[in-house]
Structures are given as C-alpha cells and as structure tokens.
C-alpha cells in the first residue's frame, strides 16, 4: 500500500515538473534557513550545559546604579567572599582572579611565552564546582600551597612540548621574571562547548607575589575589579530569596558616604551559569568571540519561520489550484473502495515525499549557507552538529510539522470531492478555493513587501549613520598604538619625530584614543557658582597641543591647553550647558573641581560624537597628560595624511610601519587603526541586520514570485479557450495581457496596503534605538511597492504573454 | 438462483437546484435477483445514471427504502455502506476512468489494496485476471497507450478483481466502435453466465438485448418492464 502511494506520488511529481520544482525550491529555501538557524540556536544554547548540577552554579556580579544609569561589572569586590562564605545555602564557593602575566619562561628548555592568555588564580573549590578531569596531579592538594599551577593539556603542550603529563609534575615555570611556580597538575580541556576557556590555574595565595598584593591584602568593599570573579554552587535546598536578601543587606551596609551623596548604589546579583553565554552586560571571558545574542537569535528564528511559511503557502496554493486535475483519480479511488482517511494519508505521503526531498537538498545547501552567513555563524559551528541526536530529532519533527502544515489542507480539499460529480466532469472544486488562495497570496506578498521596505529603510539609516558628520575629521587619519608594555614617553616622541619627516604625512599628534572610540575615561566634576553646586560626570580625551588641530575639533572660545602637562581643560558644549553657562565665553577662566583640585577651563570645543550615533553626546573635556610622571595617558600616535589616494596610502603605511620598527625594535605588537574603519565597527550590528534583511528580502521575493508564477500558469492554462475566443473576437495582445494580469496585480496591491503600516511601525520602533535617525521617507514605500509590482508583473507576463500570443486556432480546435 | 440481491421500495431522489426542487428518481420499485442481467434504457436525463449511482451507493436515495442482501442501506452509516459496496459491487464506466498515473497492472490491483489483501495474494489474483482477459502483454503500459476497447477491458478486469456479486455498468460501450462494443457485450453475457449479476445503462437496443430483463425509464420513473 505504502509502496503504491509513493509510486504514484513520484509519478505525479514528475508529471507536473514545474509545480514540483516551485514547491521544492520554496520548501528548500525555508528548510535550509531553518536548519542553519536551528543549528545556531542549538550551538549557543548548548554552551556549558555539561557541568554537573549546572543549574545550581551561579556567578555573583555587581550592578552599580547612579543617576546616569546602571553599570554592570562581572566581578565583585574581594571583600564579598569572606562575608558570605559561612552561608549554609552554599555547597561550594570559589573566587578566582584573572591576571595575564607579561611573560612565562620555561628555563629548562630556554623558551619564553609572552602575554599568555586565560590565566587565573584560584583554589581547590573551583575544581569542586567545575568538574575537570585530572590527567596528572591530585585535585585536593594541587592548589593548597602557593606557587603551584595546574595547566590544561593544551597549555602544557605549549610550555613543555613532547612531555608526558605525568612527567610534568614538579617542573618549574618562571612568571614575570621573578615568580617561580611549580606544576602540580594537568587537567583535560573541556571537550564540549564552553565559555570557561581558562588554561592556567595558579594557586590563589600566589597572587600576593604579584602587583595585586595590596588589593588582595586590603580586600576593600569600595573596590570592584572585573578580574575578581566569584562563583557559588548552591545546595539542593538553597533558598535563593534569602541569599539575595543577604547580598542586598551587605551591599547596603557597605555603601560609603560619597556614594550616598551622589545617589549611587550597588547591588550584587546571582547570574545563572546558563545566562553567562548570552548576557552582554557582564560579558564572557574570551572577548575575541562574539557574544551570543538572544534577540539576534529570535530575529533569525522569525526569518526562518517566515521563509518556511512562504514555502508552505506555495505548496497549499499550487496543490489546491491543481486539485481538479487530481479529481478524477480521487473519484475513481473512491468508487474502488478507498476511504477518505486513506486518501488523506495518500496525499500526506506525497507531501512528505516532497518535503523529505527538499530536506535532503537543504542539508547539502546548509553547508554552503554556513559560509555565506559567516558573519552570524560562530566560527567553530560545524556541519558535524547535524549528527547531534537532538538536531536529528528536531529535523524530523520539523519535517513532520511542515508536512502537516502544507499537506493537510490540500489533502482535506482533495479527499472531499464528491465522487459522482467528479466522474461526471461537473468539476468546480478548484474554483471554490479561490478565495483562500487569494488570501494566502496576499499574505505572502505582504511579508515580501515588509521585507523590501524594511531593507530600504534600514539601508538608508546605516548610510546616514556612516556619512553623518561626527563633528571631527574622520577620513585620512590613522592611529598607531604603542606597545602595551611600553609606557615610556621618549620613544613615542622619537617615533612622532620620525613620522613628521615622512612627506605624505600632514600632521602628527600624540594622545590617548581618537575622539570616537570604544574606550572611555570618566570622572566626576563639581562647579560652584554664586548660587549652587553643580555636579556632573565628565569624559576625558587626552592629547598634545596638536590633537585638536589634527582632528579638526572646532574651538568655539578660548584656546587649547598651552602644553602637555599644564593643568587646563577644554570642555565641550554639552558640559558647558550642563554646568549652566550661557555662552562659551562665560566659561573661560572659571575653575572646576576635579579630584579635589581646582582646574581652569581655558577653552570650549564644539560637540562631537564620542561613540556611535546611537548614543548621545556626553559631557567631555580635552586635556593634556598632567599626571605624566606617574602614569602617562598617551598611548597612541595619530597621523593625518595630505590625501588618501590608494597607491600613495600603501607606501605611506609601509613607511609608518618601518618607522615603528626602527623605534620599537623588540616588540611585534604593531596596532594600526583607520579612523573611518573604527567608526564602521560601531555599526557592525546594524550591518548584520542589513545583510540579514537583504537575504530575507531576496528569498521571500523569490518564493512569493515562484508561487505567483505557479498560480498564473495554472489559471492561464485554464483560460486558454477564453483567450482563444477573445482573440478571434478581435482582442489585442495588450488587452488580453491586461485582462490576465489584473487580478494578480490587485492582490499585490492589497498586500502593499497591508504591509505599509506594518513596515512603518517596525522601522519606527527599530529607529527608537538611535539618537540620530533619518526620516522614514515615503519614497522608500513607493520604491518598495513599485519594486514588488515590477517583480510580480515580470513573473505574470512571462506566462500571460506567451498565452496571449498563442494561435487561437490551436486552443479552440482541441475542444 | 432466486436469492434476492436487492430491492428498491418507493425509492426517490430529489435535489434542490436553486429554489426549485427537482425530482430525479420518482417512486422506483425494483427487485433484483442474483444472476439477473438487467438493461436500463431511456433517453438522456431519464435517470439511468442516477439510479445506477444510487444502487452503487455513490449517491443515496432521498426517500423510500433500499435493501441490499437483506440489509437496509438507507438507514446504514457511511462506514458500513462503504464496506458493503467494497465487498459486493464493481463499477464499469463509459469513460473507463482508469487512473492515468498507474499501469494496467497497478490499476487492476488498486481495489485489492483497499481491501487490505496481502501482496502475494494480490499478485496471483491480478495475474489470473490478466490471463483471463488476455492482456498479460499490456500489463506495464499506461492507459493512454491502450485503445478504447483495451482500456474498457482493463476497467472491467478492475471491476471484477474484487469478486463482486453485482456489476454496475454505465454505458460501458458508449465510447467504443461497434466491433469493440460487441466484444465487451459478449464478455458481459459470459460473466453473467458465470453467476455475476449485472445492471447496465445503455442507449442501444442492440446492447440492451443482451440483458435478461429490460427496464425503461422516463423522467425518473419506470415506465415499462
């Protein structure tokens, strides 16, 4: 029976090749999108899901609330652990301190490793909470003495190539030239996906021998460093509410007077292990990996669902339209004794065959799609994930759902046919479902239309952001950062001097970051005038006397600081207004209290954007490097070019790098950033959305138009005789084409009417994230609508023209 | 051979066409015994096909009683009714109504699928039938590749494969030339001799003459027997 069904299903598929192709293409696109996006969701949701009792593991994090907003810090004060250690709700509690040594030496081999990553200082409890497999050494004793280290297998191979793990115990490494540390254990790296990427675990007491000694000895409540992490594992019967209460009490108890004065408060939160991978507020340990975003994933899932729906709709439309062709077979089968149930299962079987075929194609396509969407897909997400049992099961479930979704309704319609009227050729069944098909077509085109308008407007906004004047010069500028370990100013000056001698370079300035960057340095200022005390936060940018000139910052009043070390401020307009000055000239010569010292305002600069245009302009001041003797803020050399033509640029960049190497002979830490590229990175997320929308638009247009094509082919074929008669009666090609196109274009027009407000609303809410936004122009809607009608017309005419062109004699003779 | 196969007792069928009530079959009284070969005659629209469809349970009477093998069909549930006709009734159509996507073999096999007969048994039955009708050589062809007469042979083979007691034939030779017609009618009378009850609707006096009993219909009424 089953074999018979599949046989006839296959023959039907082959008989209606065009329709089958349209169905398969639609379903394949929908399924491929679902597969890839499903894999991504699976990938991100299976991070750190393998830890024993993972649902009882929490990270304690700090939130700082102030009138300016809430700031999140993944670390907690070192004082917290002792205060909560004796709480009976905790099964285990561990603190670890992330600290990257500048150098690790294996003296025996005479090898040296600079800035090894993922090094932490911790204790045995860490290994009680996180279950590492020990290859060598003993968990309970490995970290109980200072100057011991546990290495992961990977790191051990790096430090001690070709040595068996068991032989490593007792070997010595020298950290930061002075600390001798003995290897006391080797653990396996986590084999599954994890954000716990640490490679070296040094016993916690060893921290006393580093520059963090003071911090550790004092364990001050007021000091929070994101390197200081605290993890707890709750007991099975733990009371989360009471833990939170205790944390709240502690936070309150240790609020200092200054914080109260500035209305600032701190809260400790328990962050579940499963939240770490997604929560951007607190971040993950490996910054180089993009953090998973639940909102991005759900947007992607939405796209997949829409594409899949569009594919299913094509299936429903084409199959109900074709129903009359199958009607005879159904009638006969009924007279031969088939029950309705049997017919339904036969048609579902046919649907499943198509869906299954599409799924096979999709799996092949997915491999390619993973590459196309590399911006979204995490690097190590591989095709192998398809083998995961959960994925296999989900795919089967999806296929089942898609089969039901697209096959059930047509099956119901088909199996309902009245045997007698079908066999007598009194067929009208196809006609009755016209309204449903129209509704579904409108639905399809509405989705496609929304995508088109969305793409246009998102593109417009991104263009606007990238091209809007930031308030300072952004093109033809590069910044070269000094080596991280190199703090000495003389070398920077030497380097700057060498750069000045390059003829293509227009101007050079030493300073901190460029005016717009990801880094901020914020402090609080107070200004006292005759009536009141005004407080504000203030961001710094640091630069030499040429900084404002190089970035073409607009000085509205006064002047810039006289030299690099004088204690003078150049404030921006936002700060000017916040401090209550009416005009820039009023502020000149007034003094602000910064870190308890009076600091004069010598100039006022025009506002510029310090970050992406999503954020507002913050109060800011430009200043020199007045604490130079203790800590120089100057870490970059900014260079502007005379012109930025590409052939010149290349040779100029080589010269800049050569000069760098002649000054910093020992290091390879060469970092150069183009100002305009930095600004583009502000909008990476928007660009991703834009790319995603482009794809969704293209695919939804494709699927919808294919569906439309199918319907047009079908209706036109049914009207061949009518077309013949009309031609004989003298209708022109154009008249016939208009007649045939009219009803379909009407559907597209209705879709446009429905889509317009929806698209407007969607874009409107998306734009709310931006401080600076383009207008939602009507042109985008008109262009979007025109594009949709153009595509639809193209598809419709493809078939109708040939039908209208056909010789009427042929169509009439056949009757 | 005088077992009663079916009986109609004042059976009527009316349908609503717009606001008019149209009577298609009016007060039909008919007894059919096993082994009979009945020819229904009458002009187009006289109700021959409707009567056949109603007897074949594809349509139902809207009034009166219909008893098949002693069971009251008019008060039966759809499920039991379909079980009944699956078991006892075979159809032959004017337009053959073979399934275009299936081969001759598969077309003949289809009714057996719906009776849930085992694969090996199906094979044997279909092979027998092909043999009997001398169409073994055509078994892998599709309906379009056959002549009208051959298609009707397949149609009859398919109707017979389930070993029905009653064959309902609606103008079985309507689309055939006279030579093919004769062959098909000869076949019917042979089948009738083998014990199958046949009711056929026909326009042709010549074909009607093969029957053991001729019933004339006009405007939904039996006018002459």
Interface residues (C-beta under 8 A of the other chain):
Chain A: X1 X4 X7 X8 X11 X12 X15 X328 X329 X331 X332 X333 X334 X335 X336 X337 X338 X339 X342 X419 X420 X423 X424
Chain B: X49 X53 X56 X58 X59 X79 X82 X85 X86 X91 X93 X95 X97 X98 X99 X100 X101 X102 X106 X109 X110 X111 X113 X114 X115 X116 X158 X162
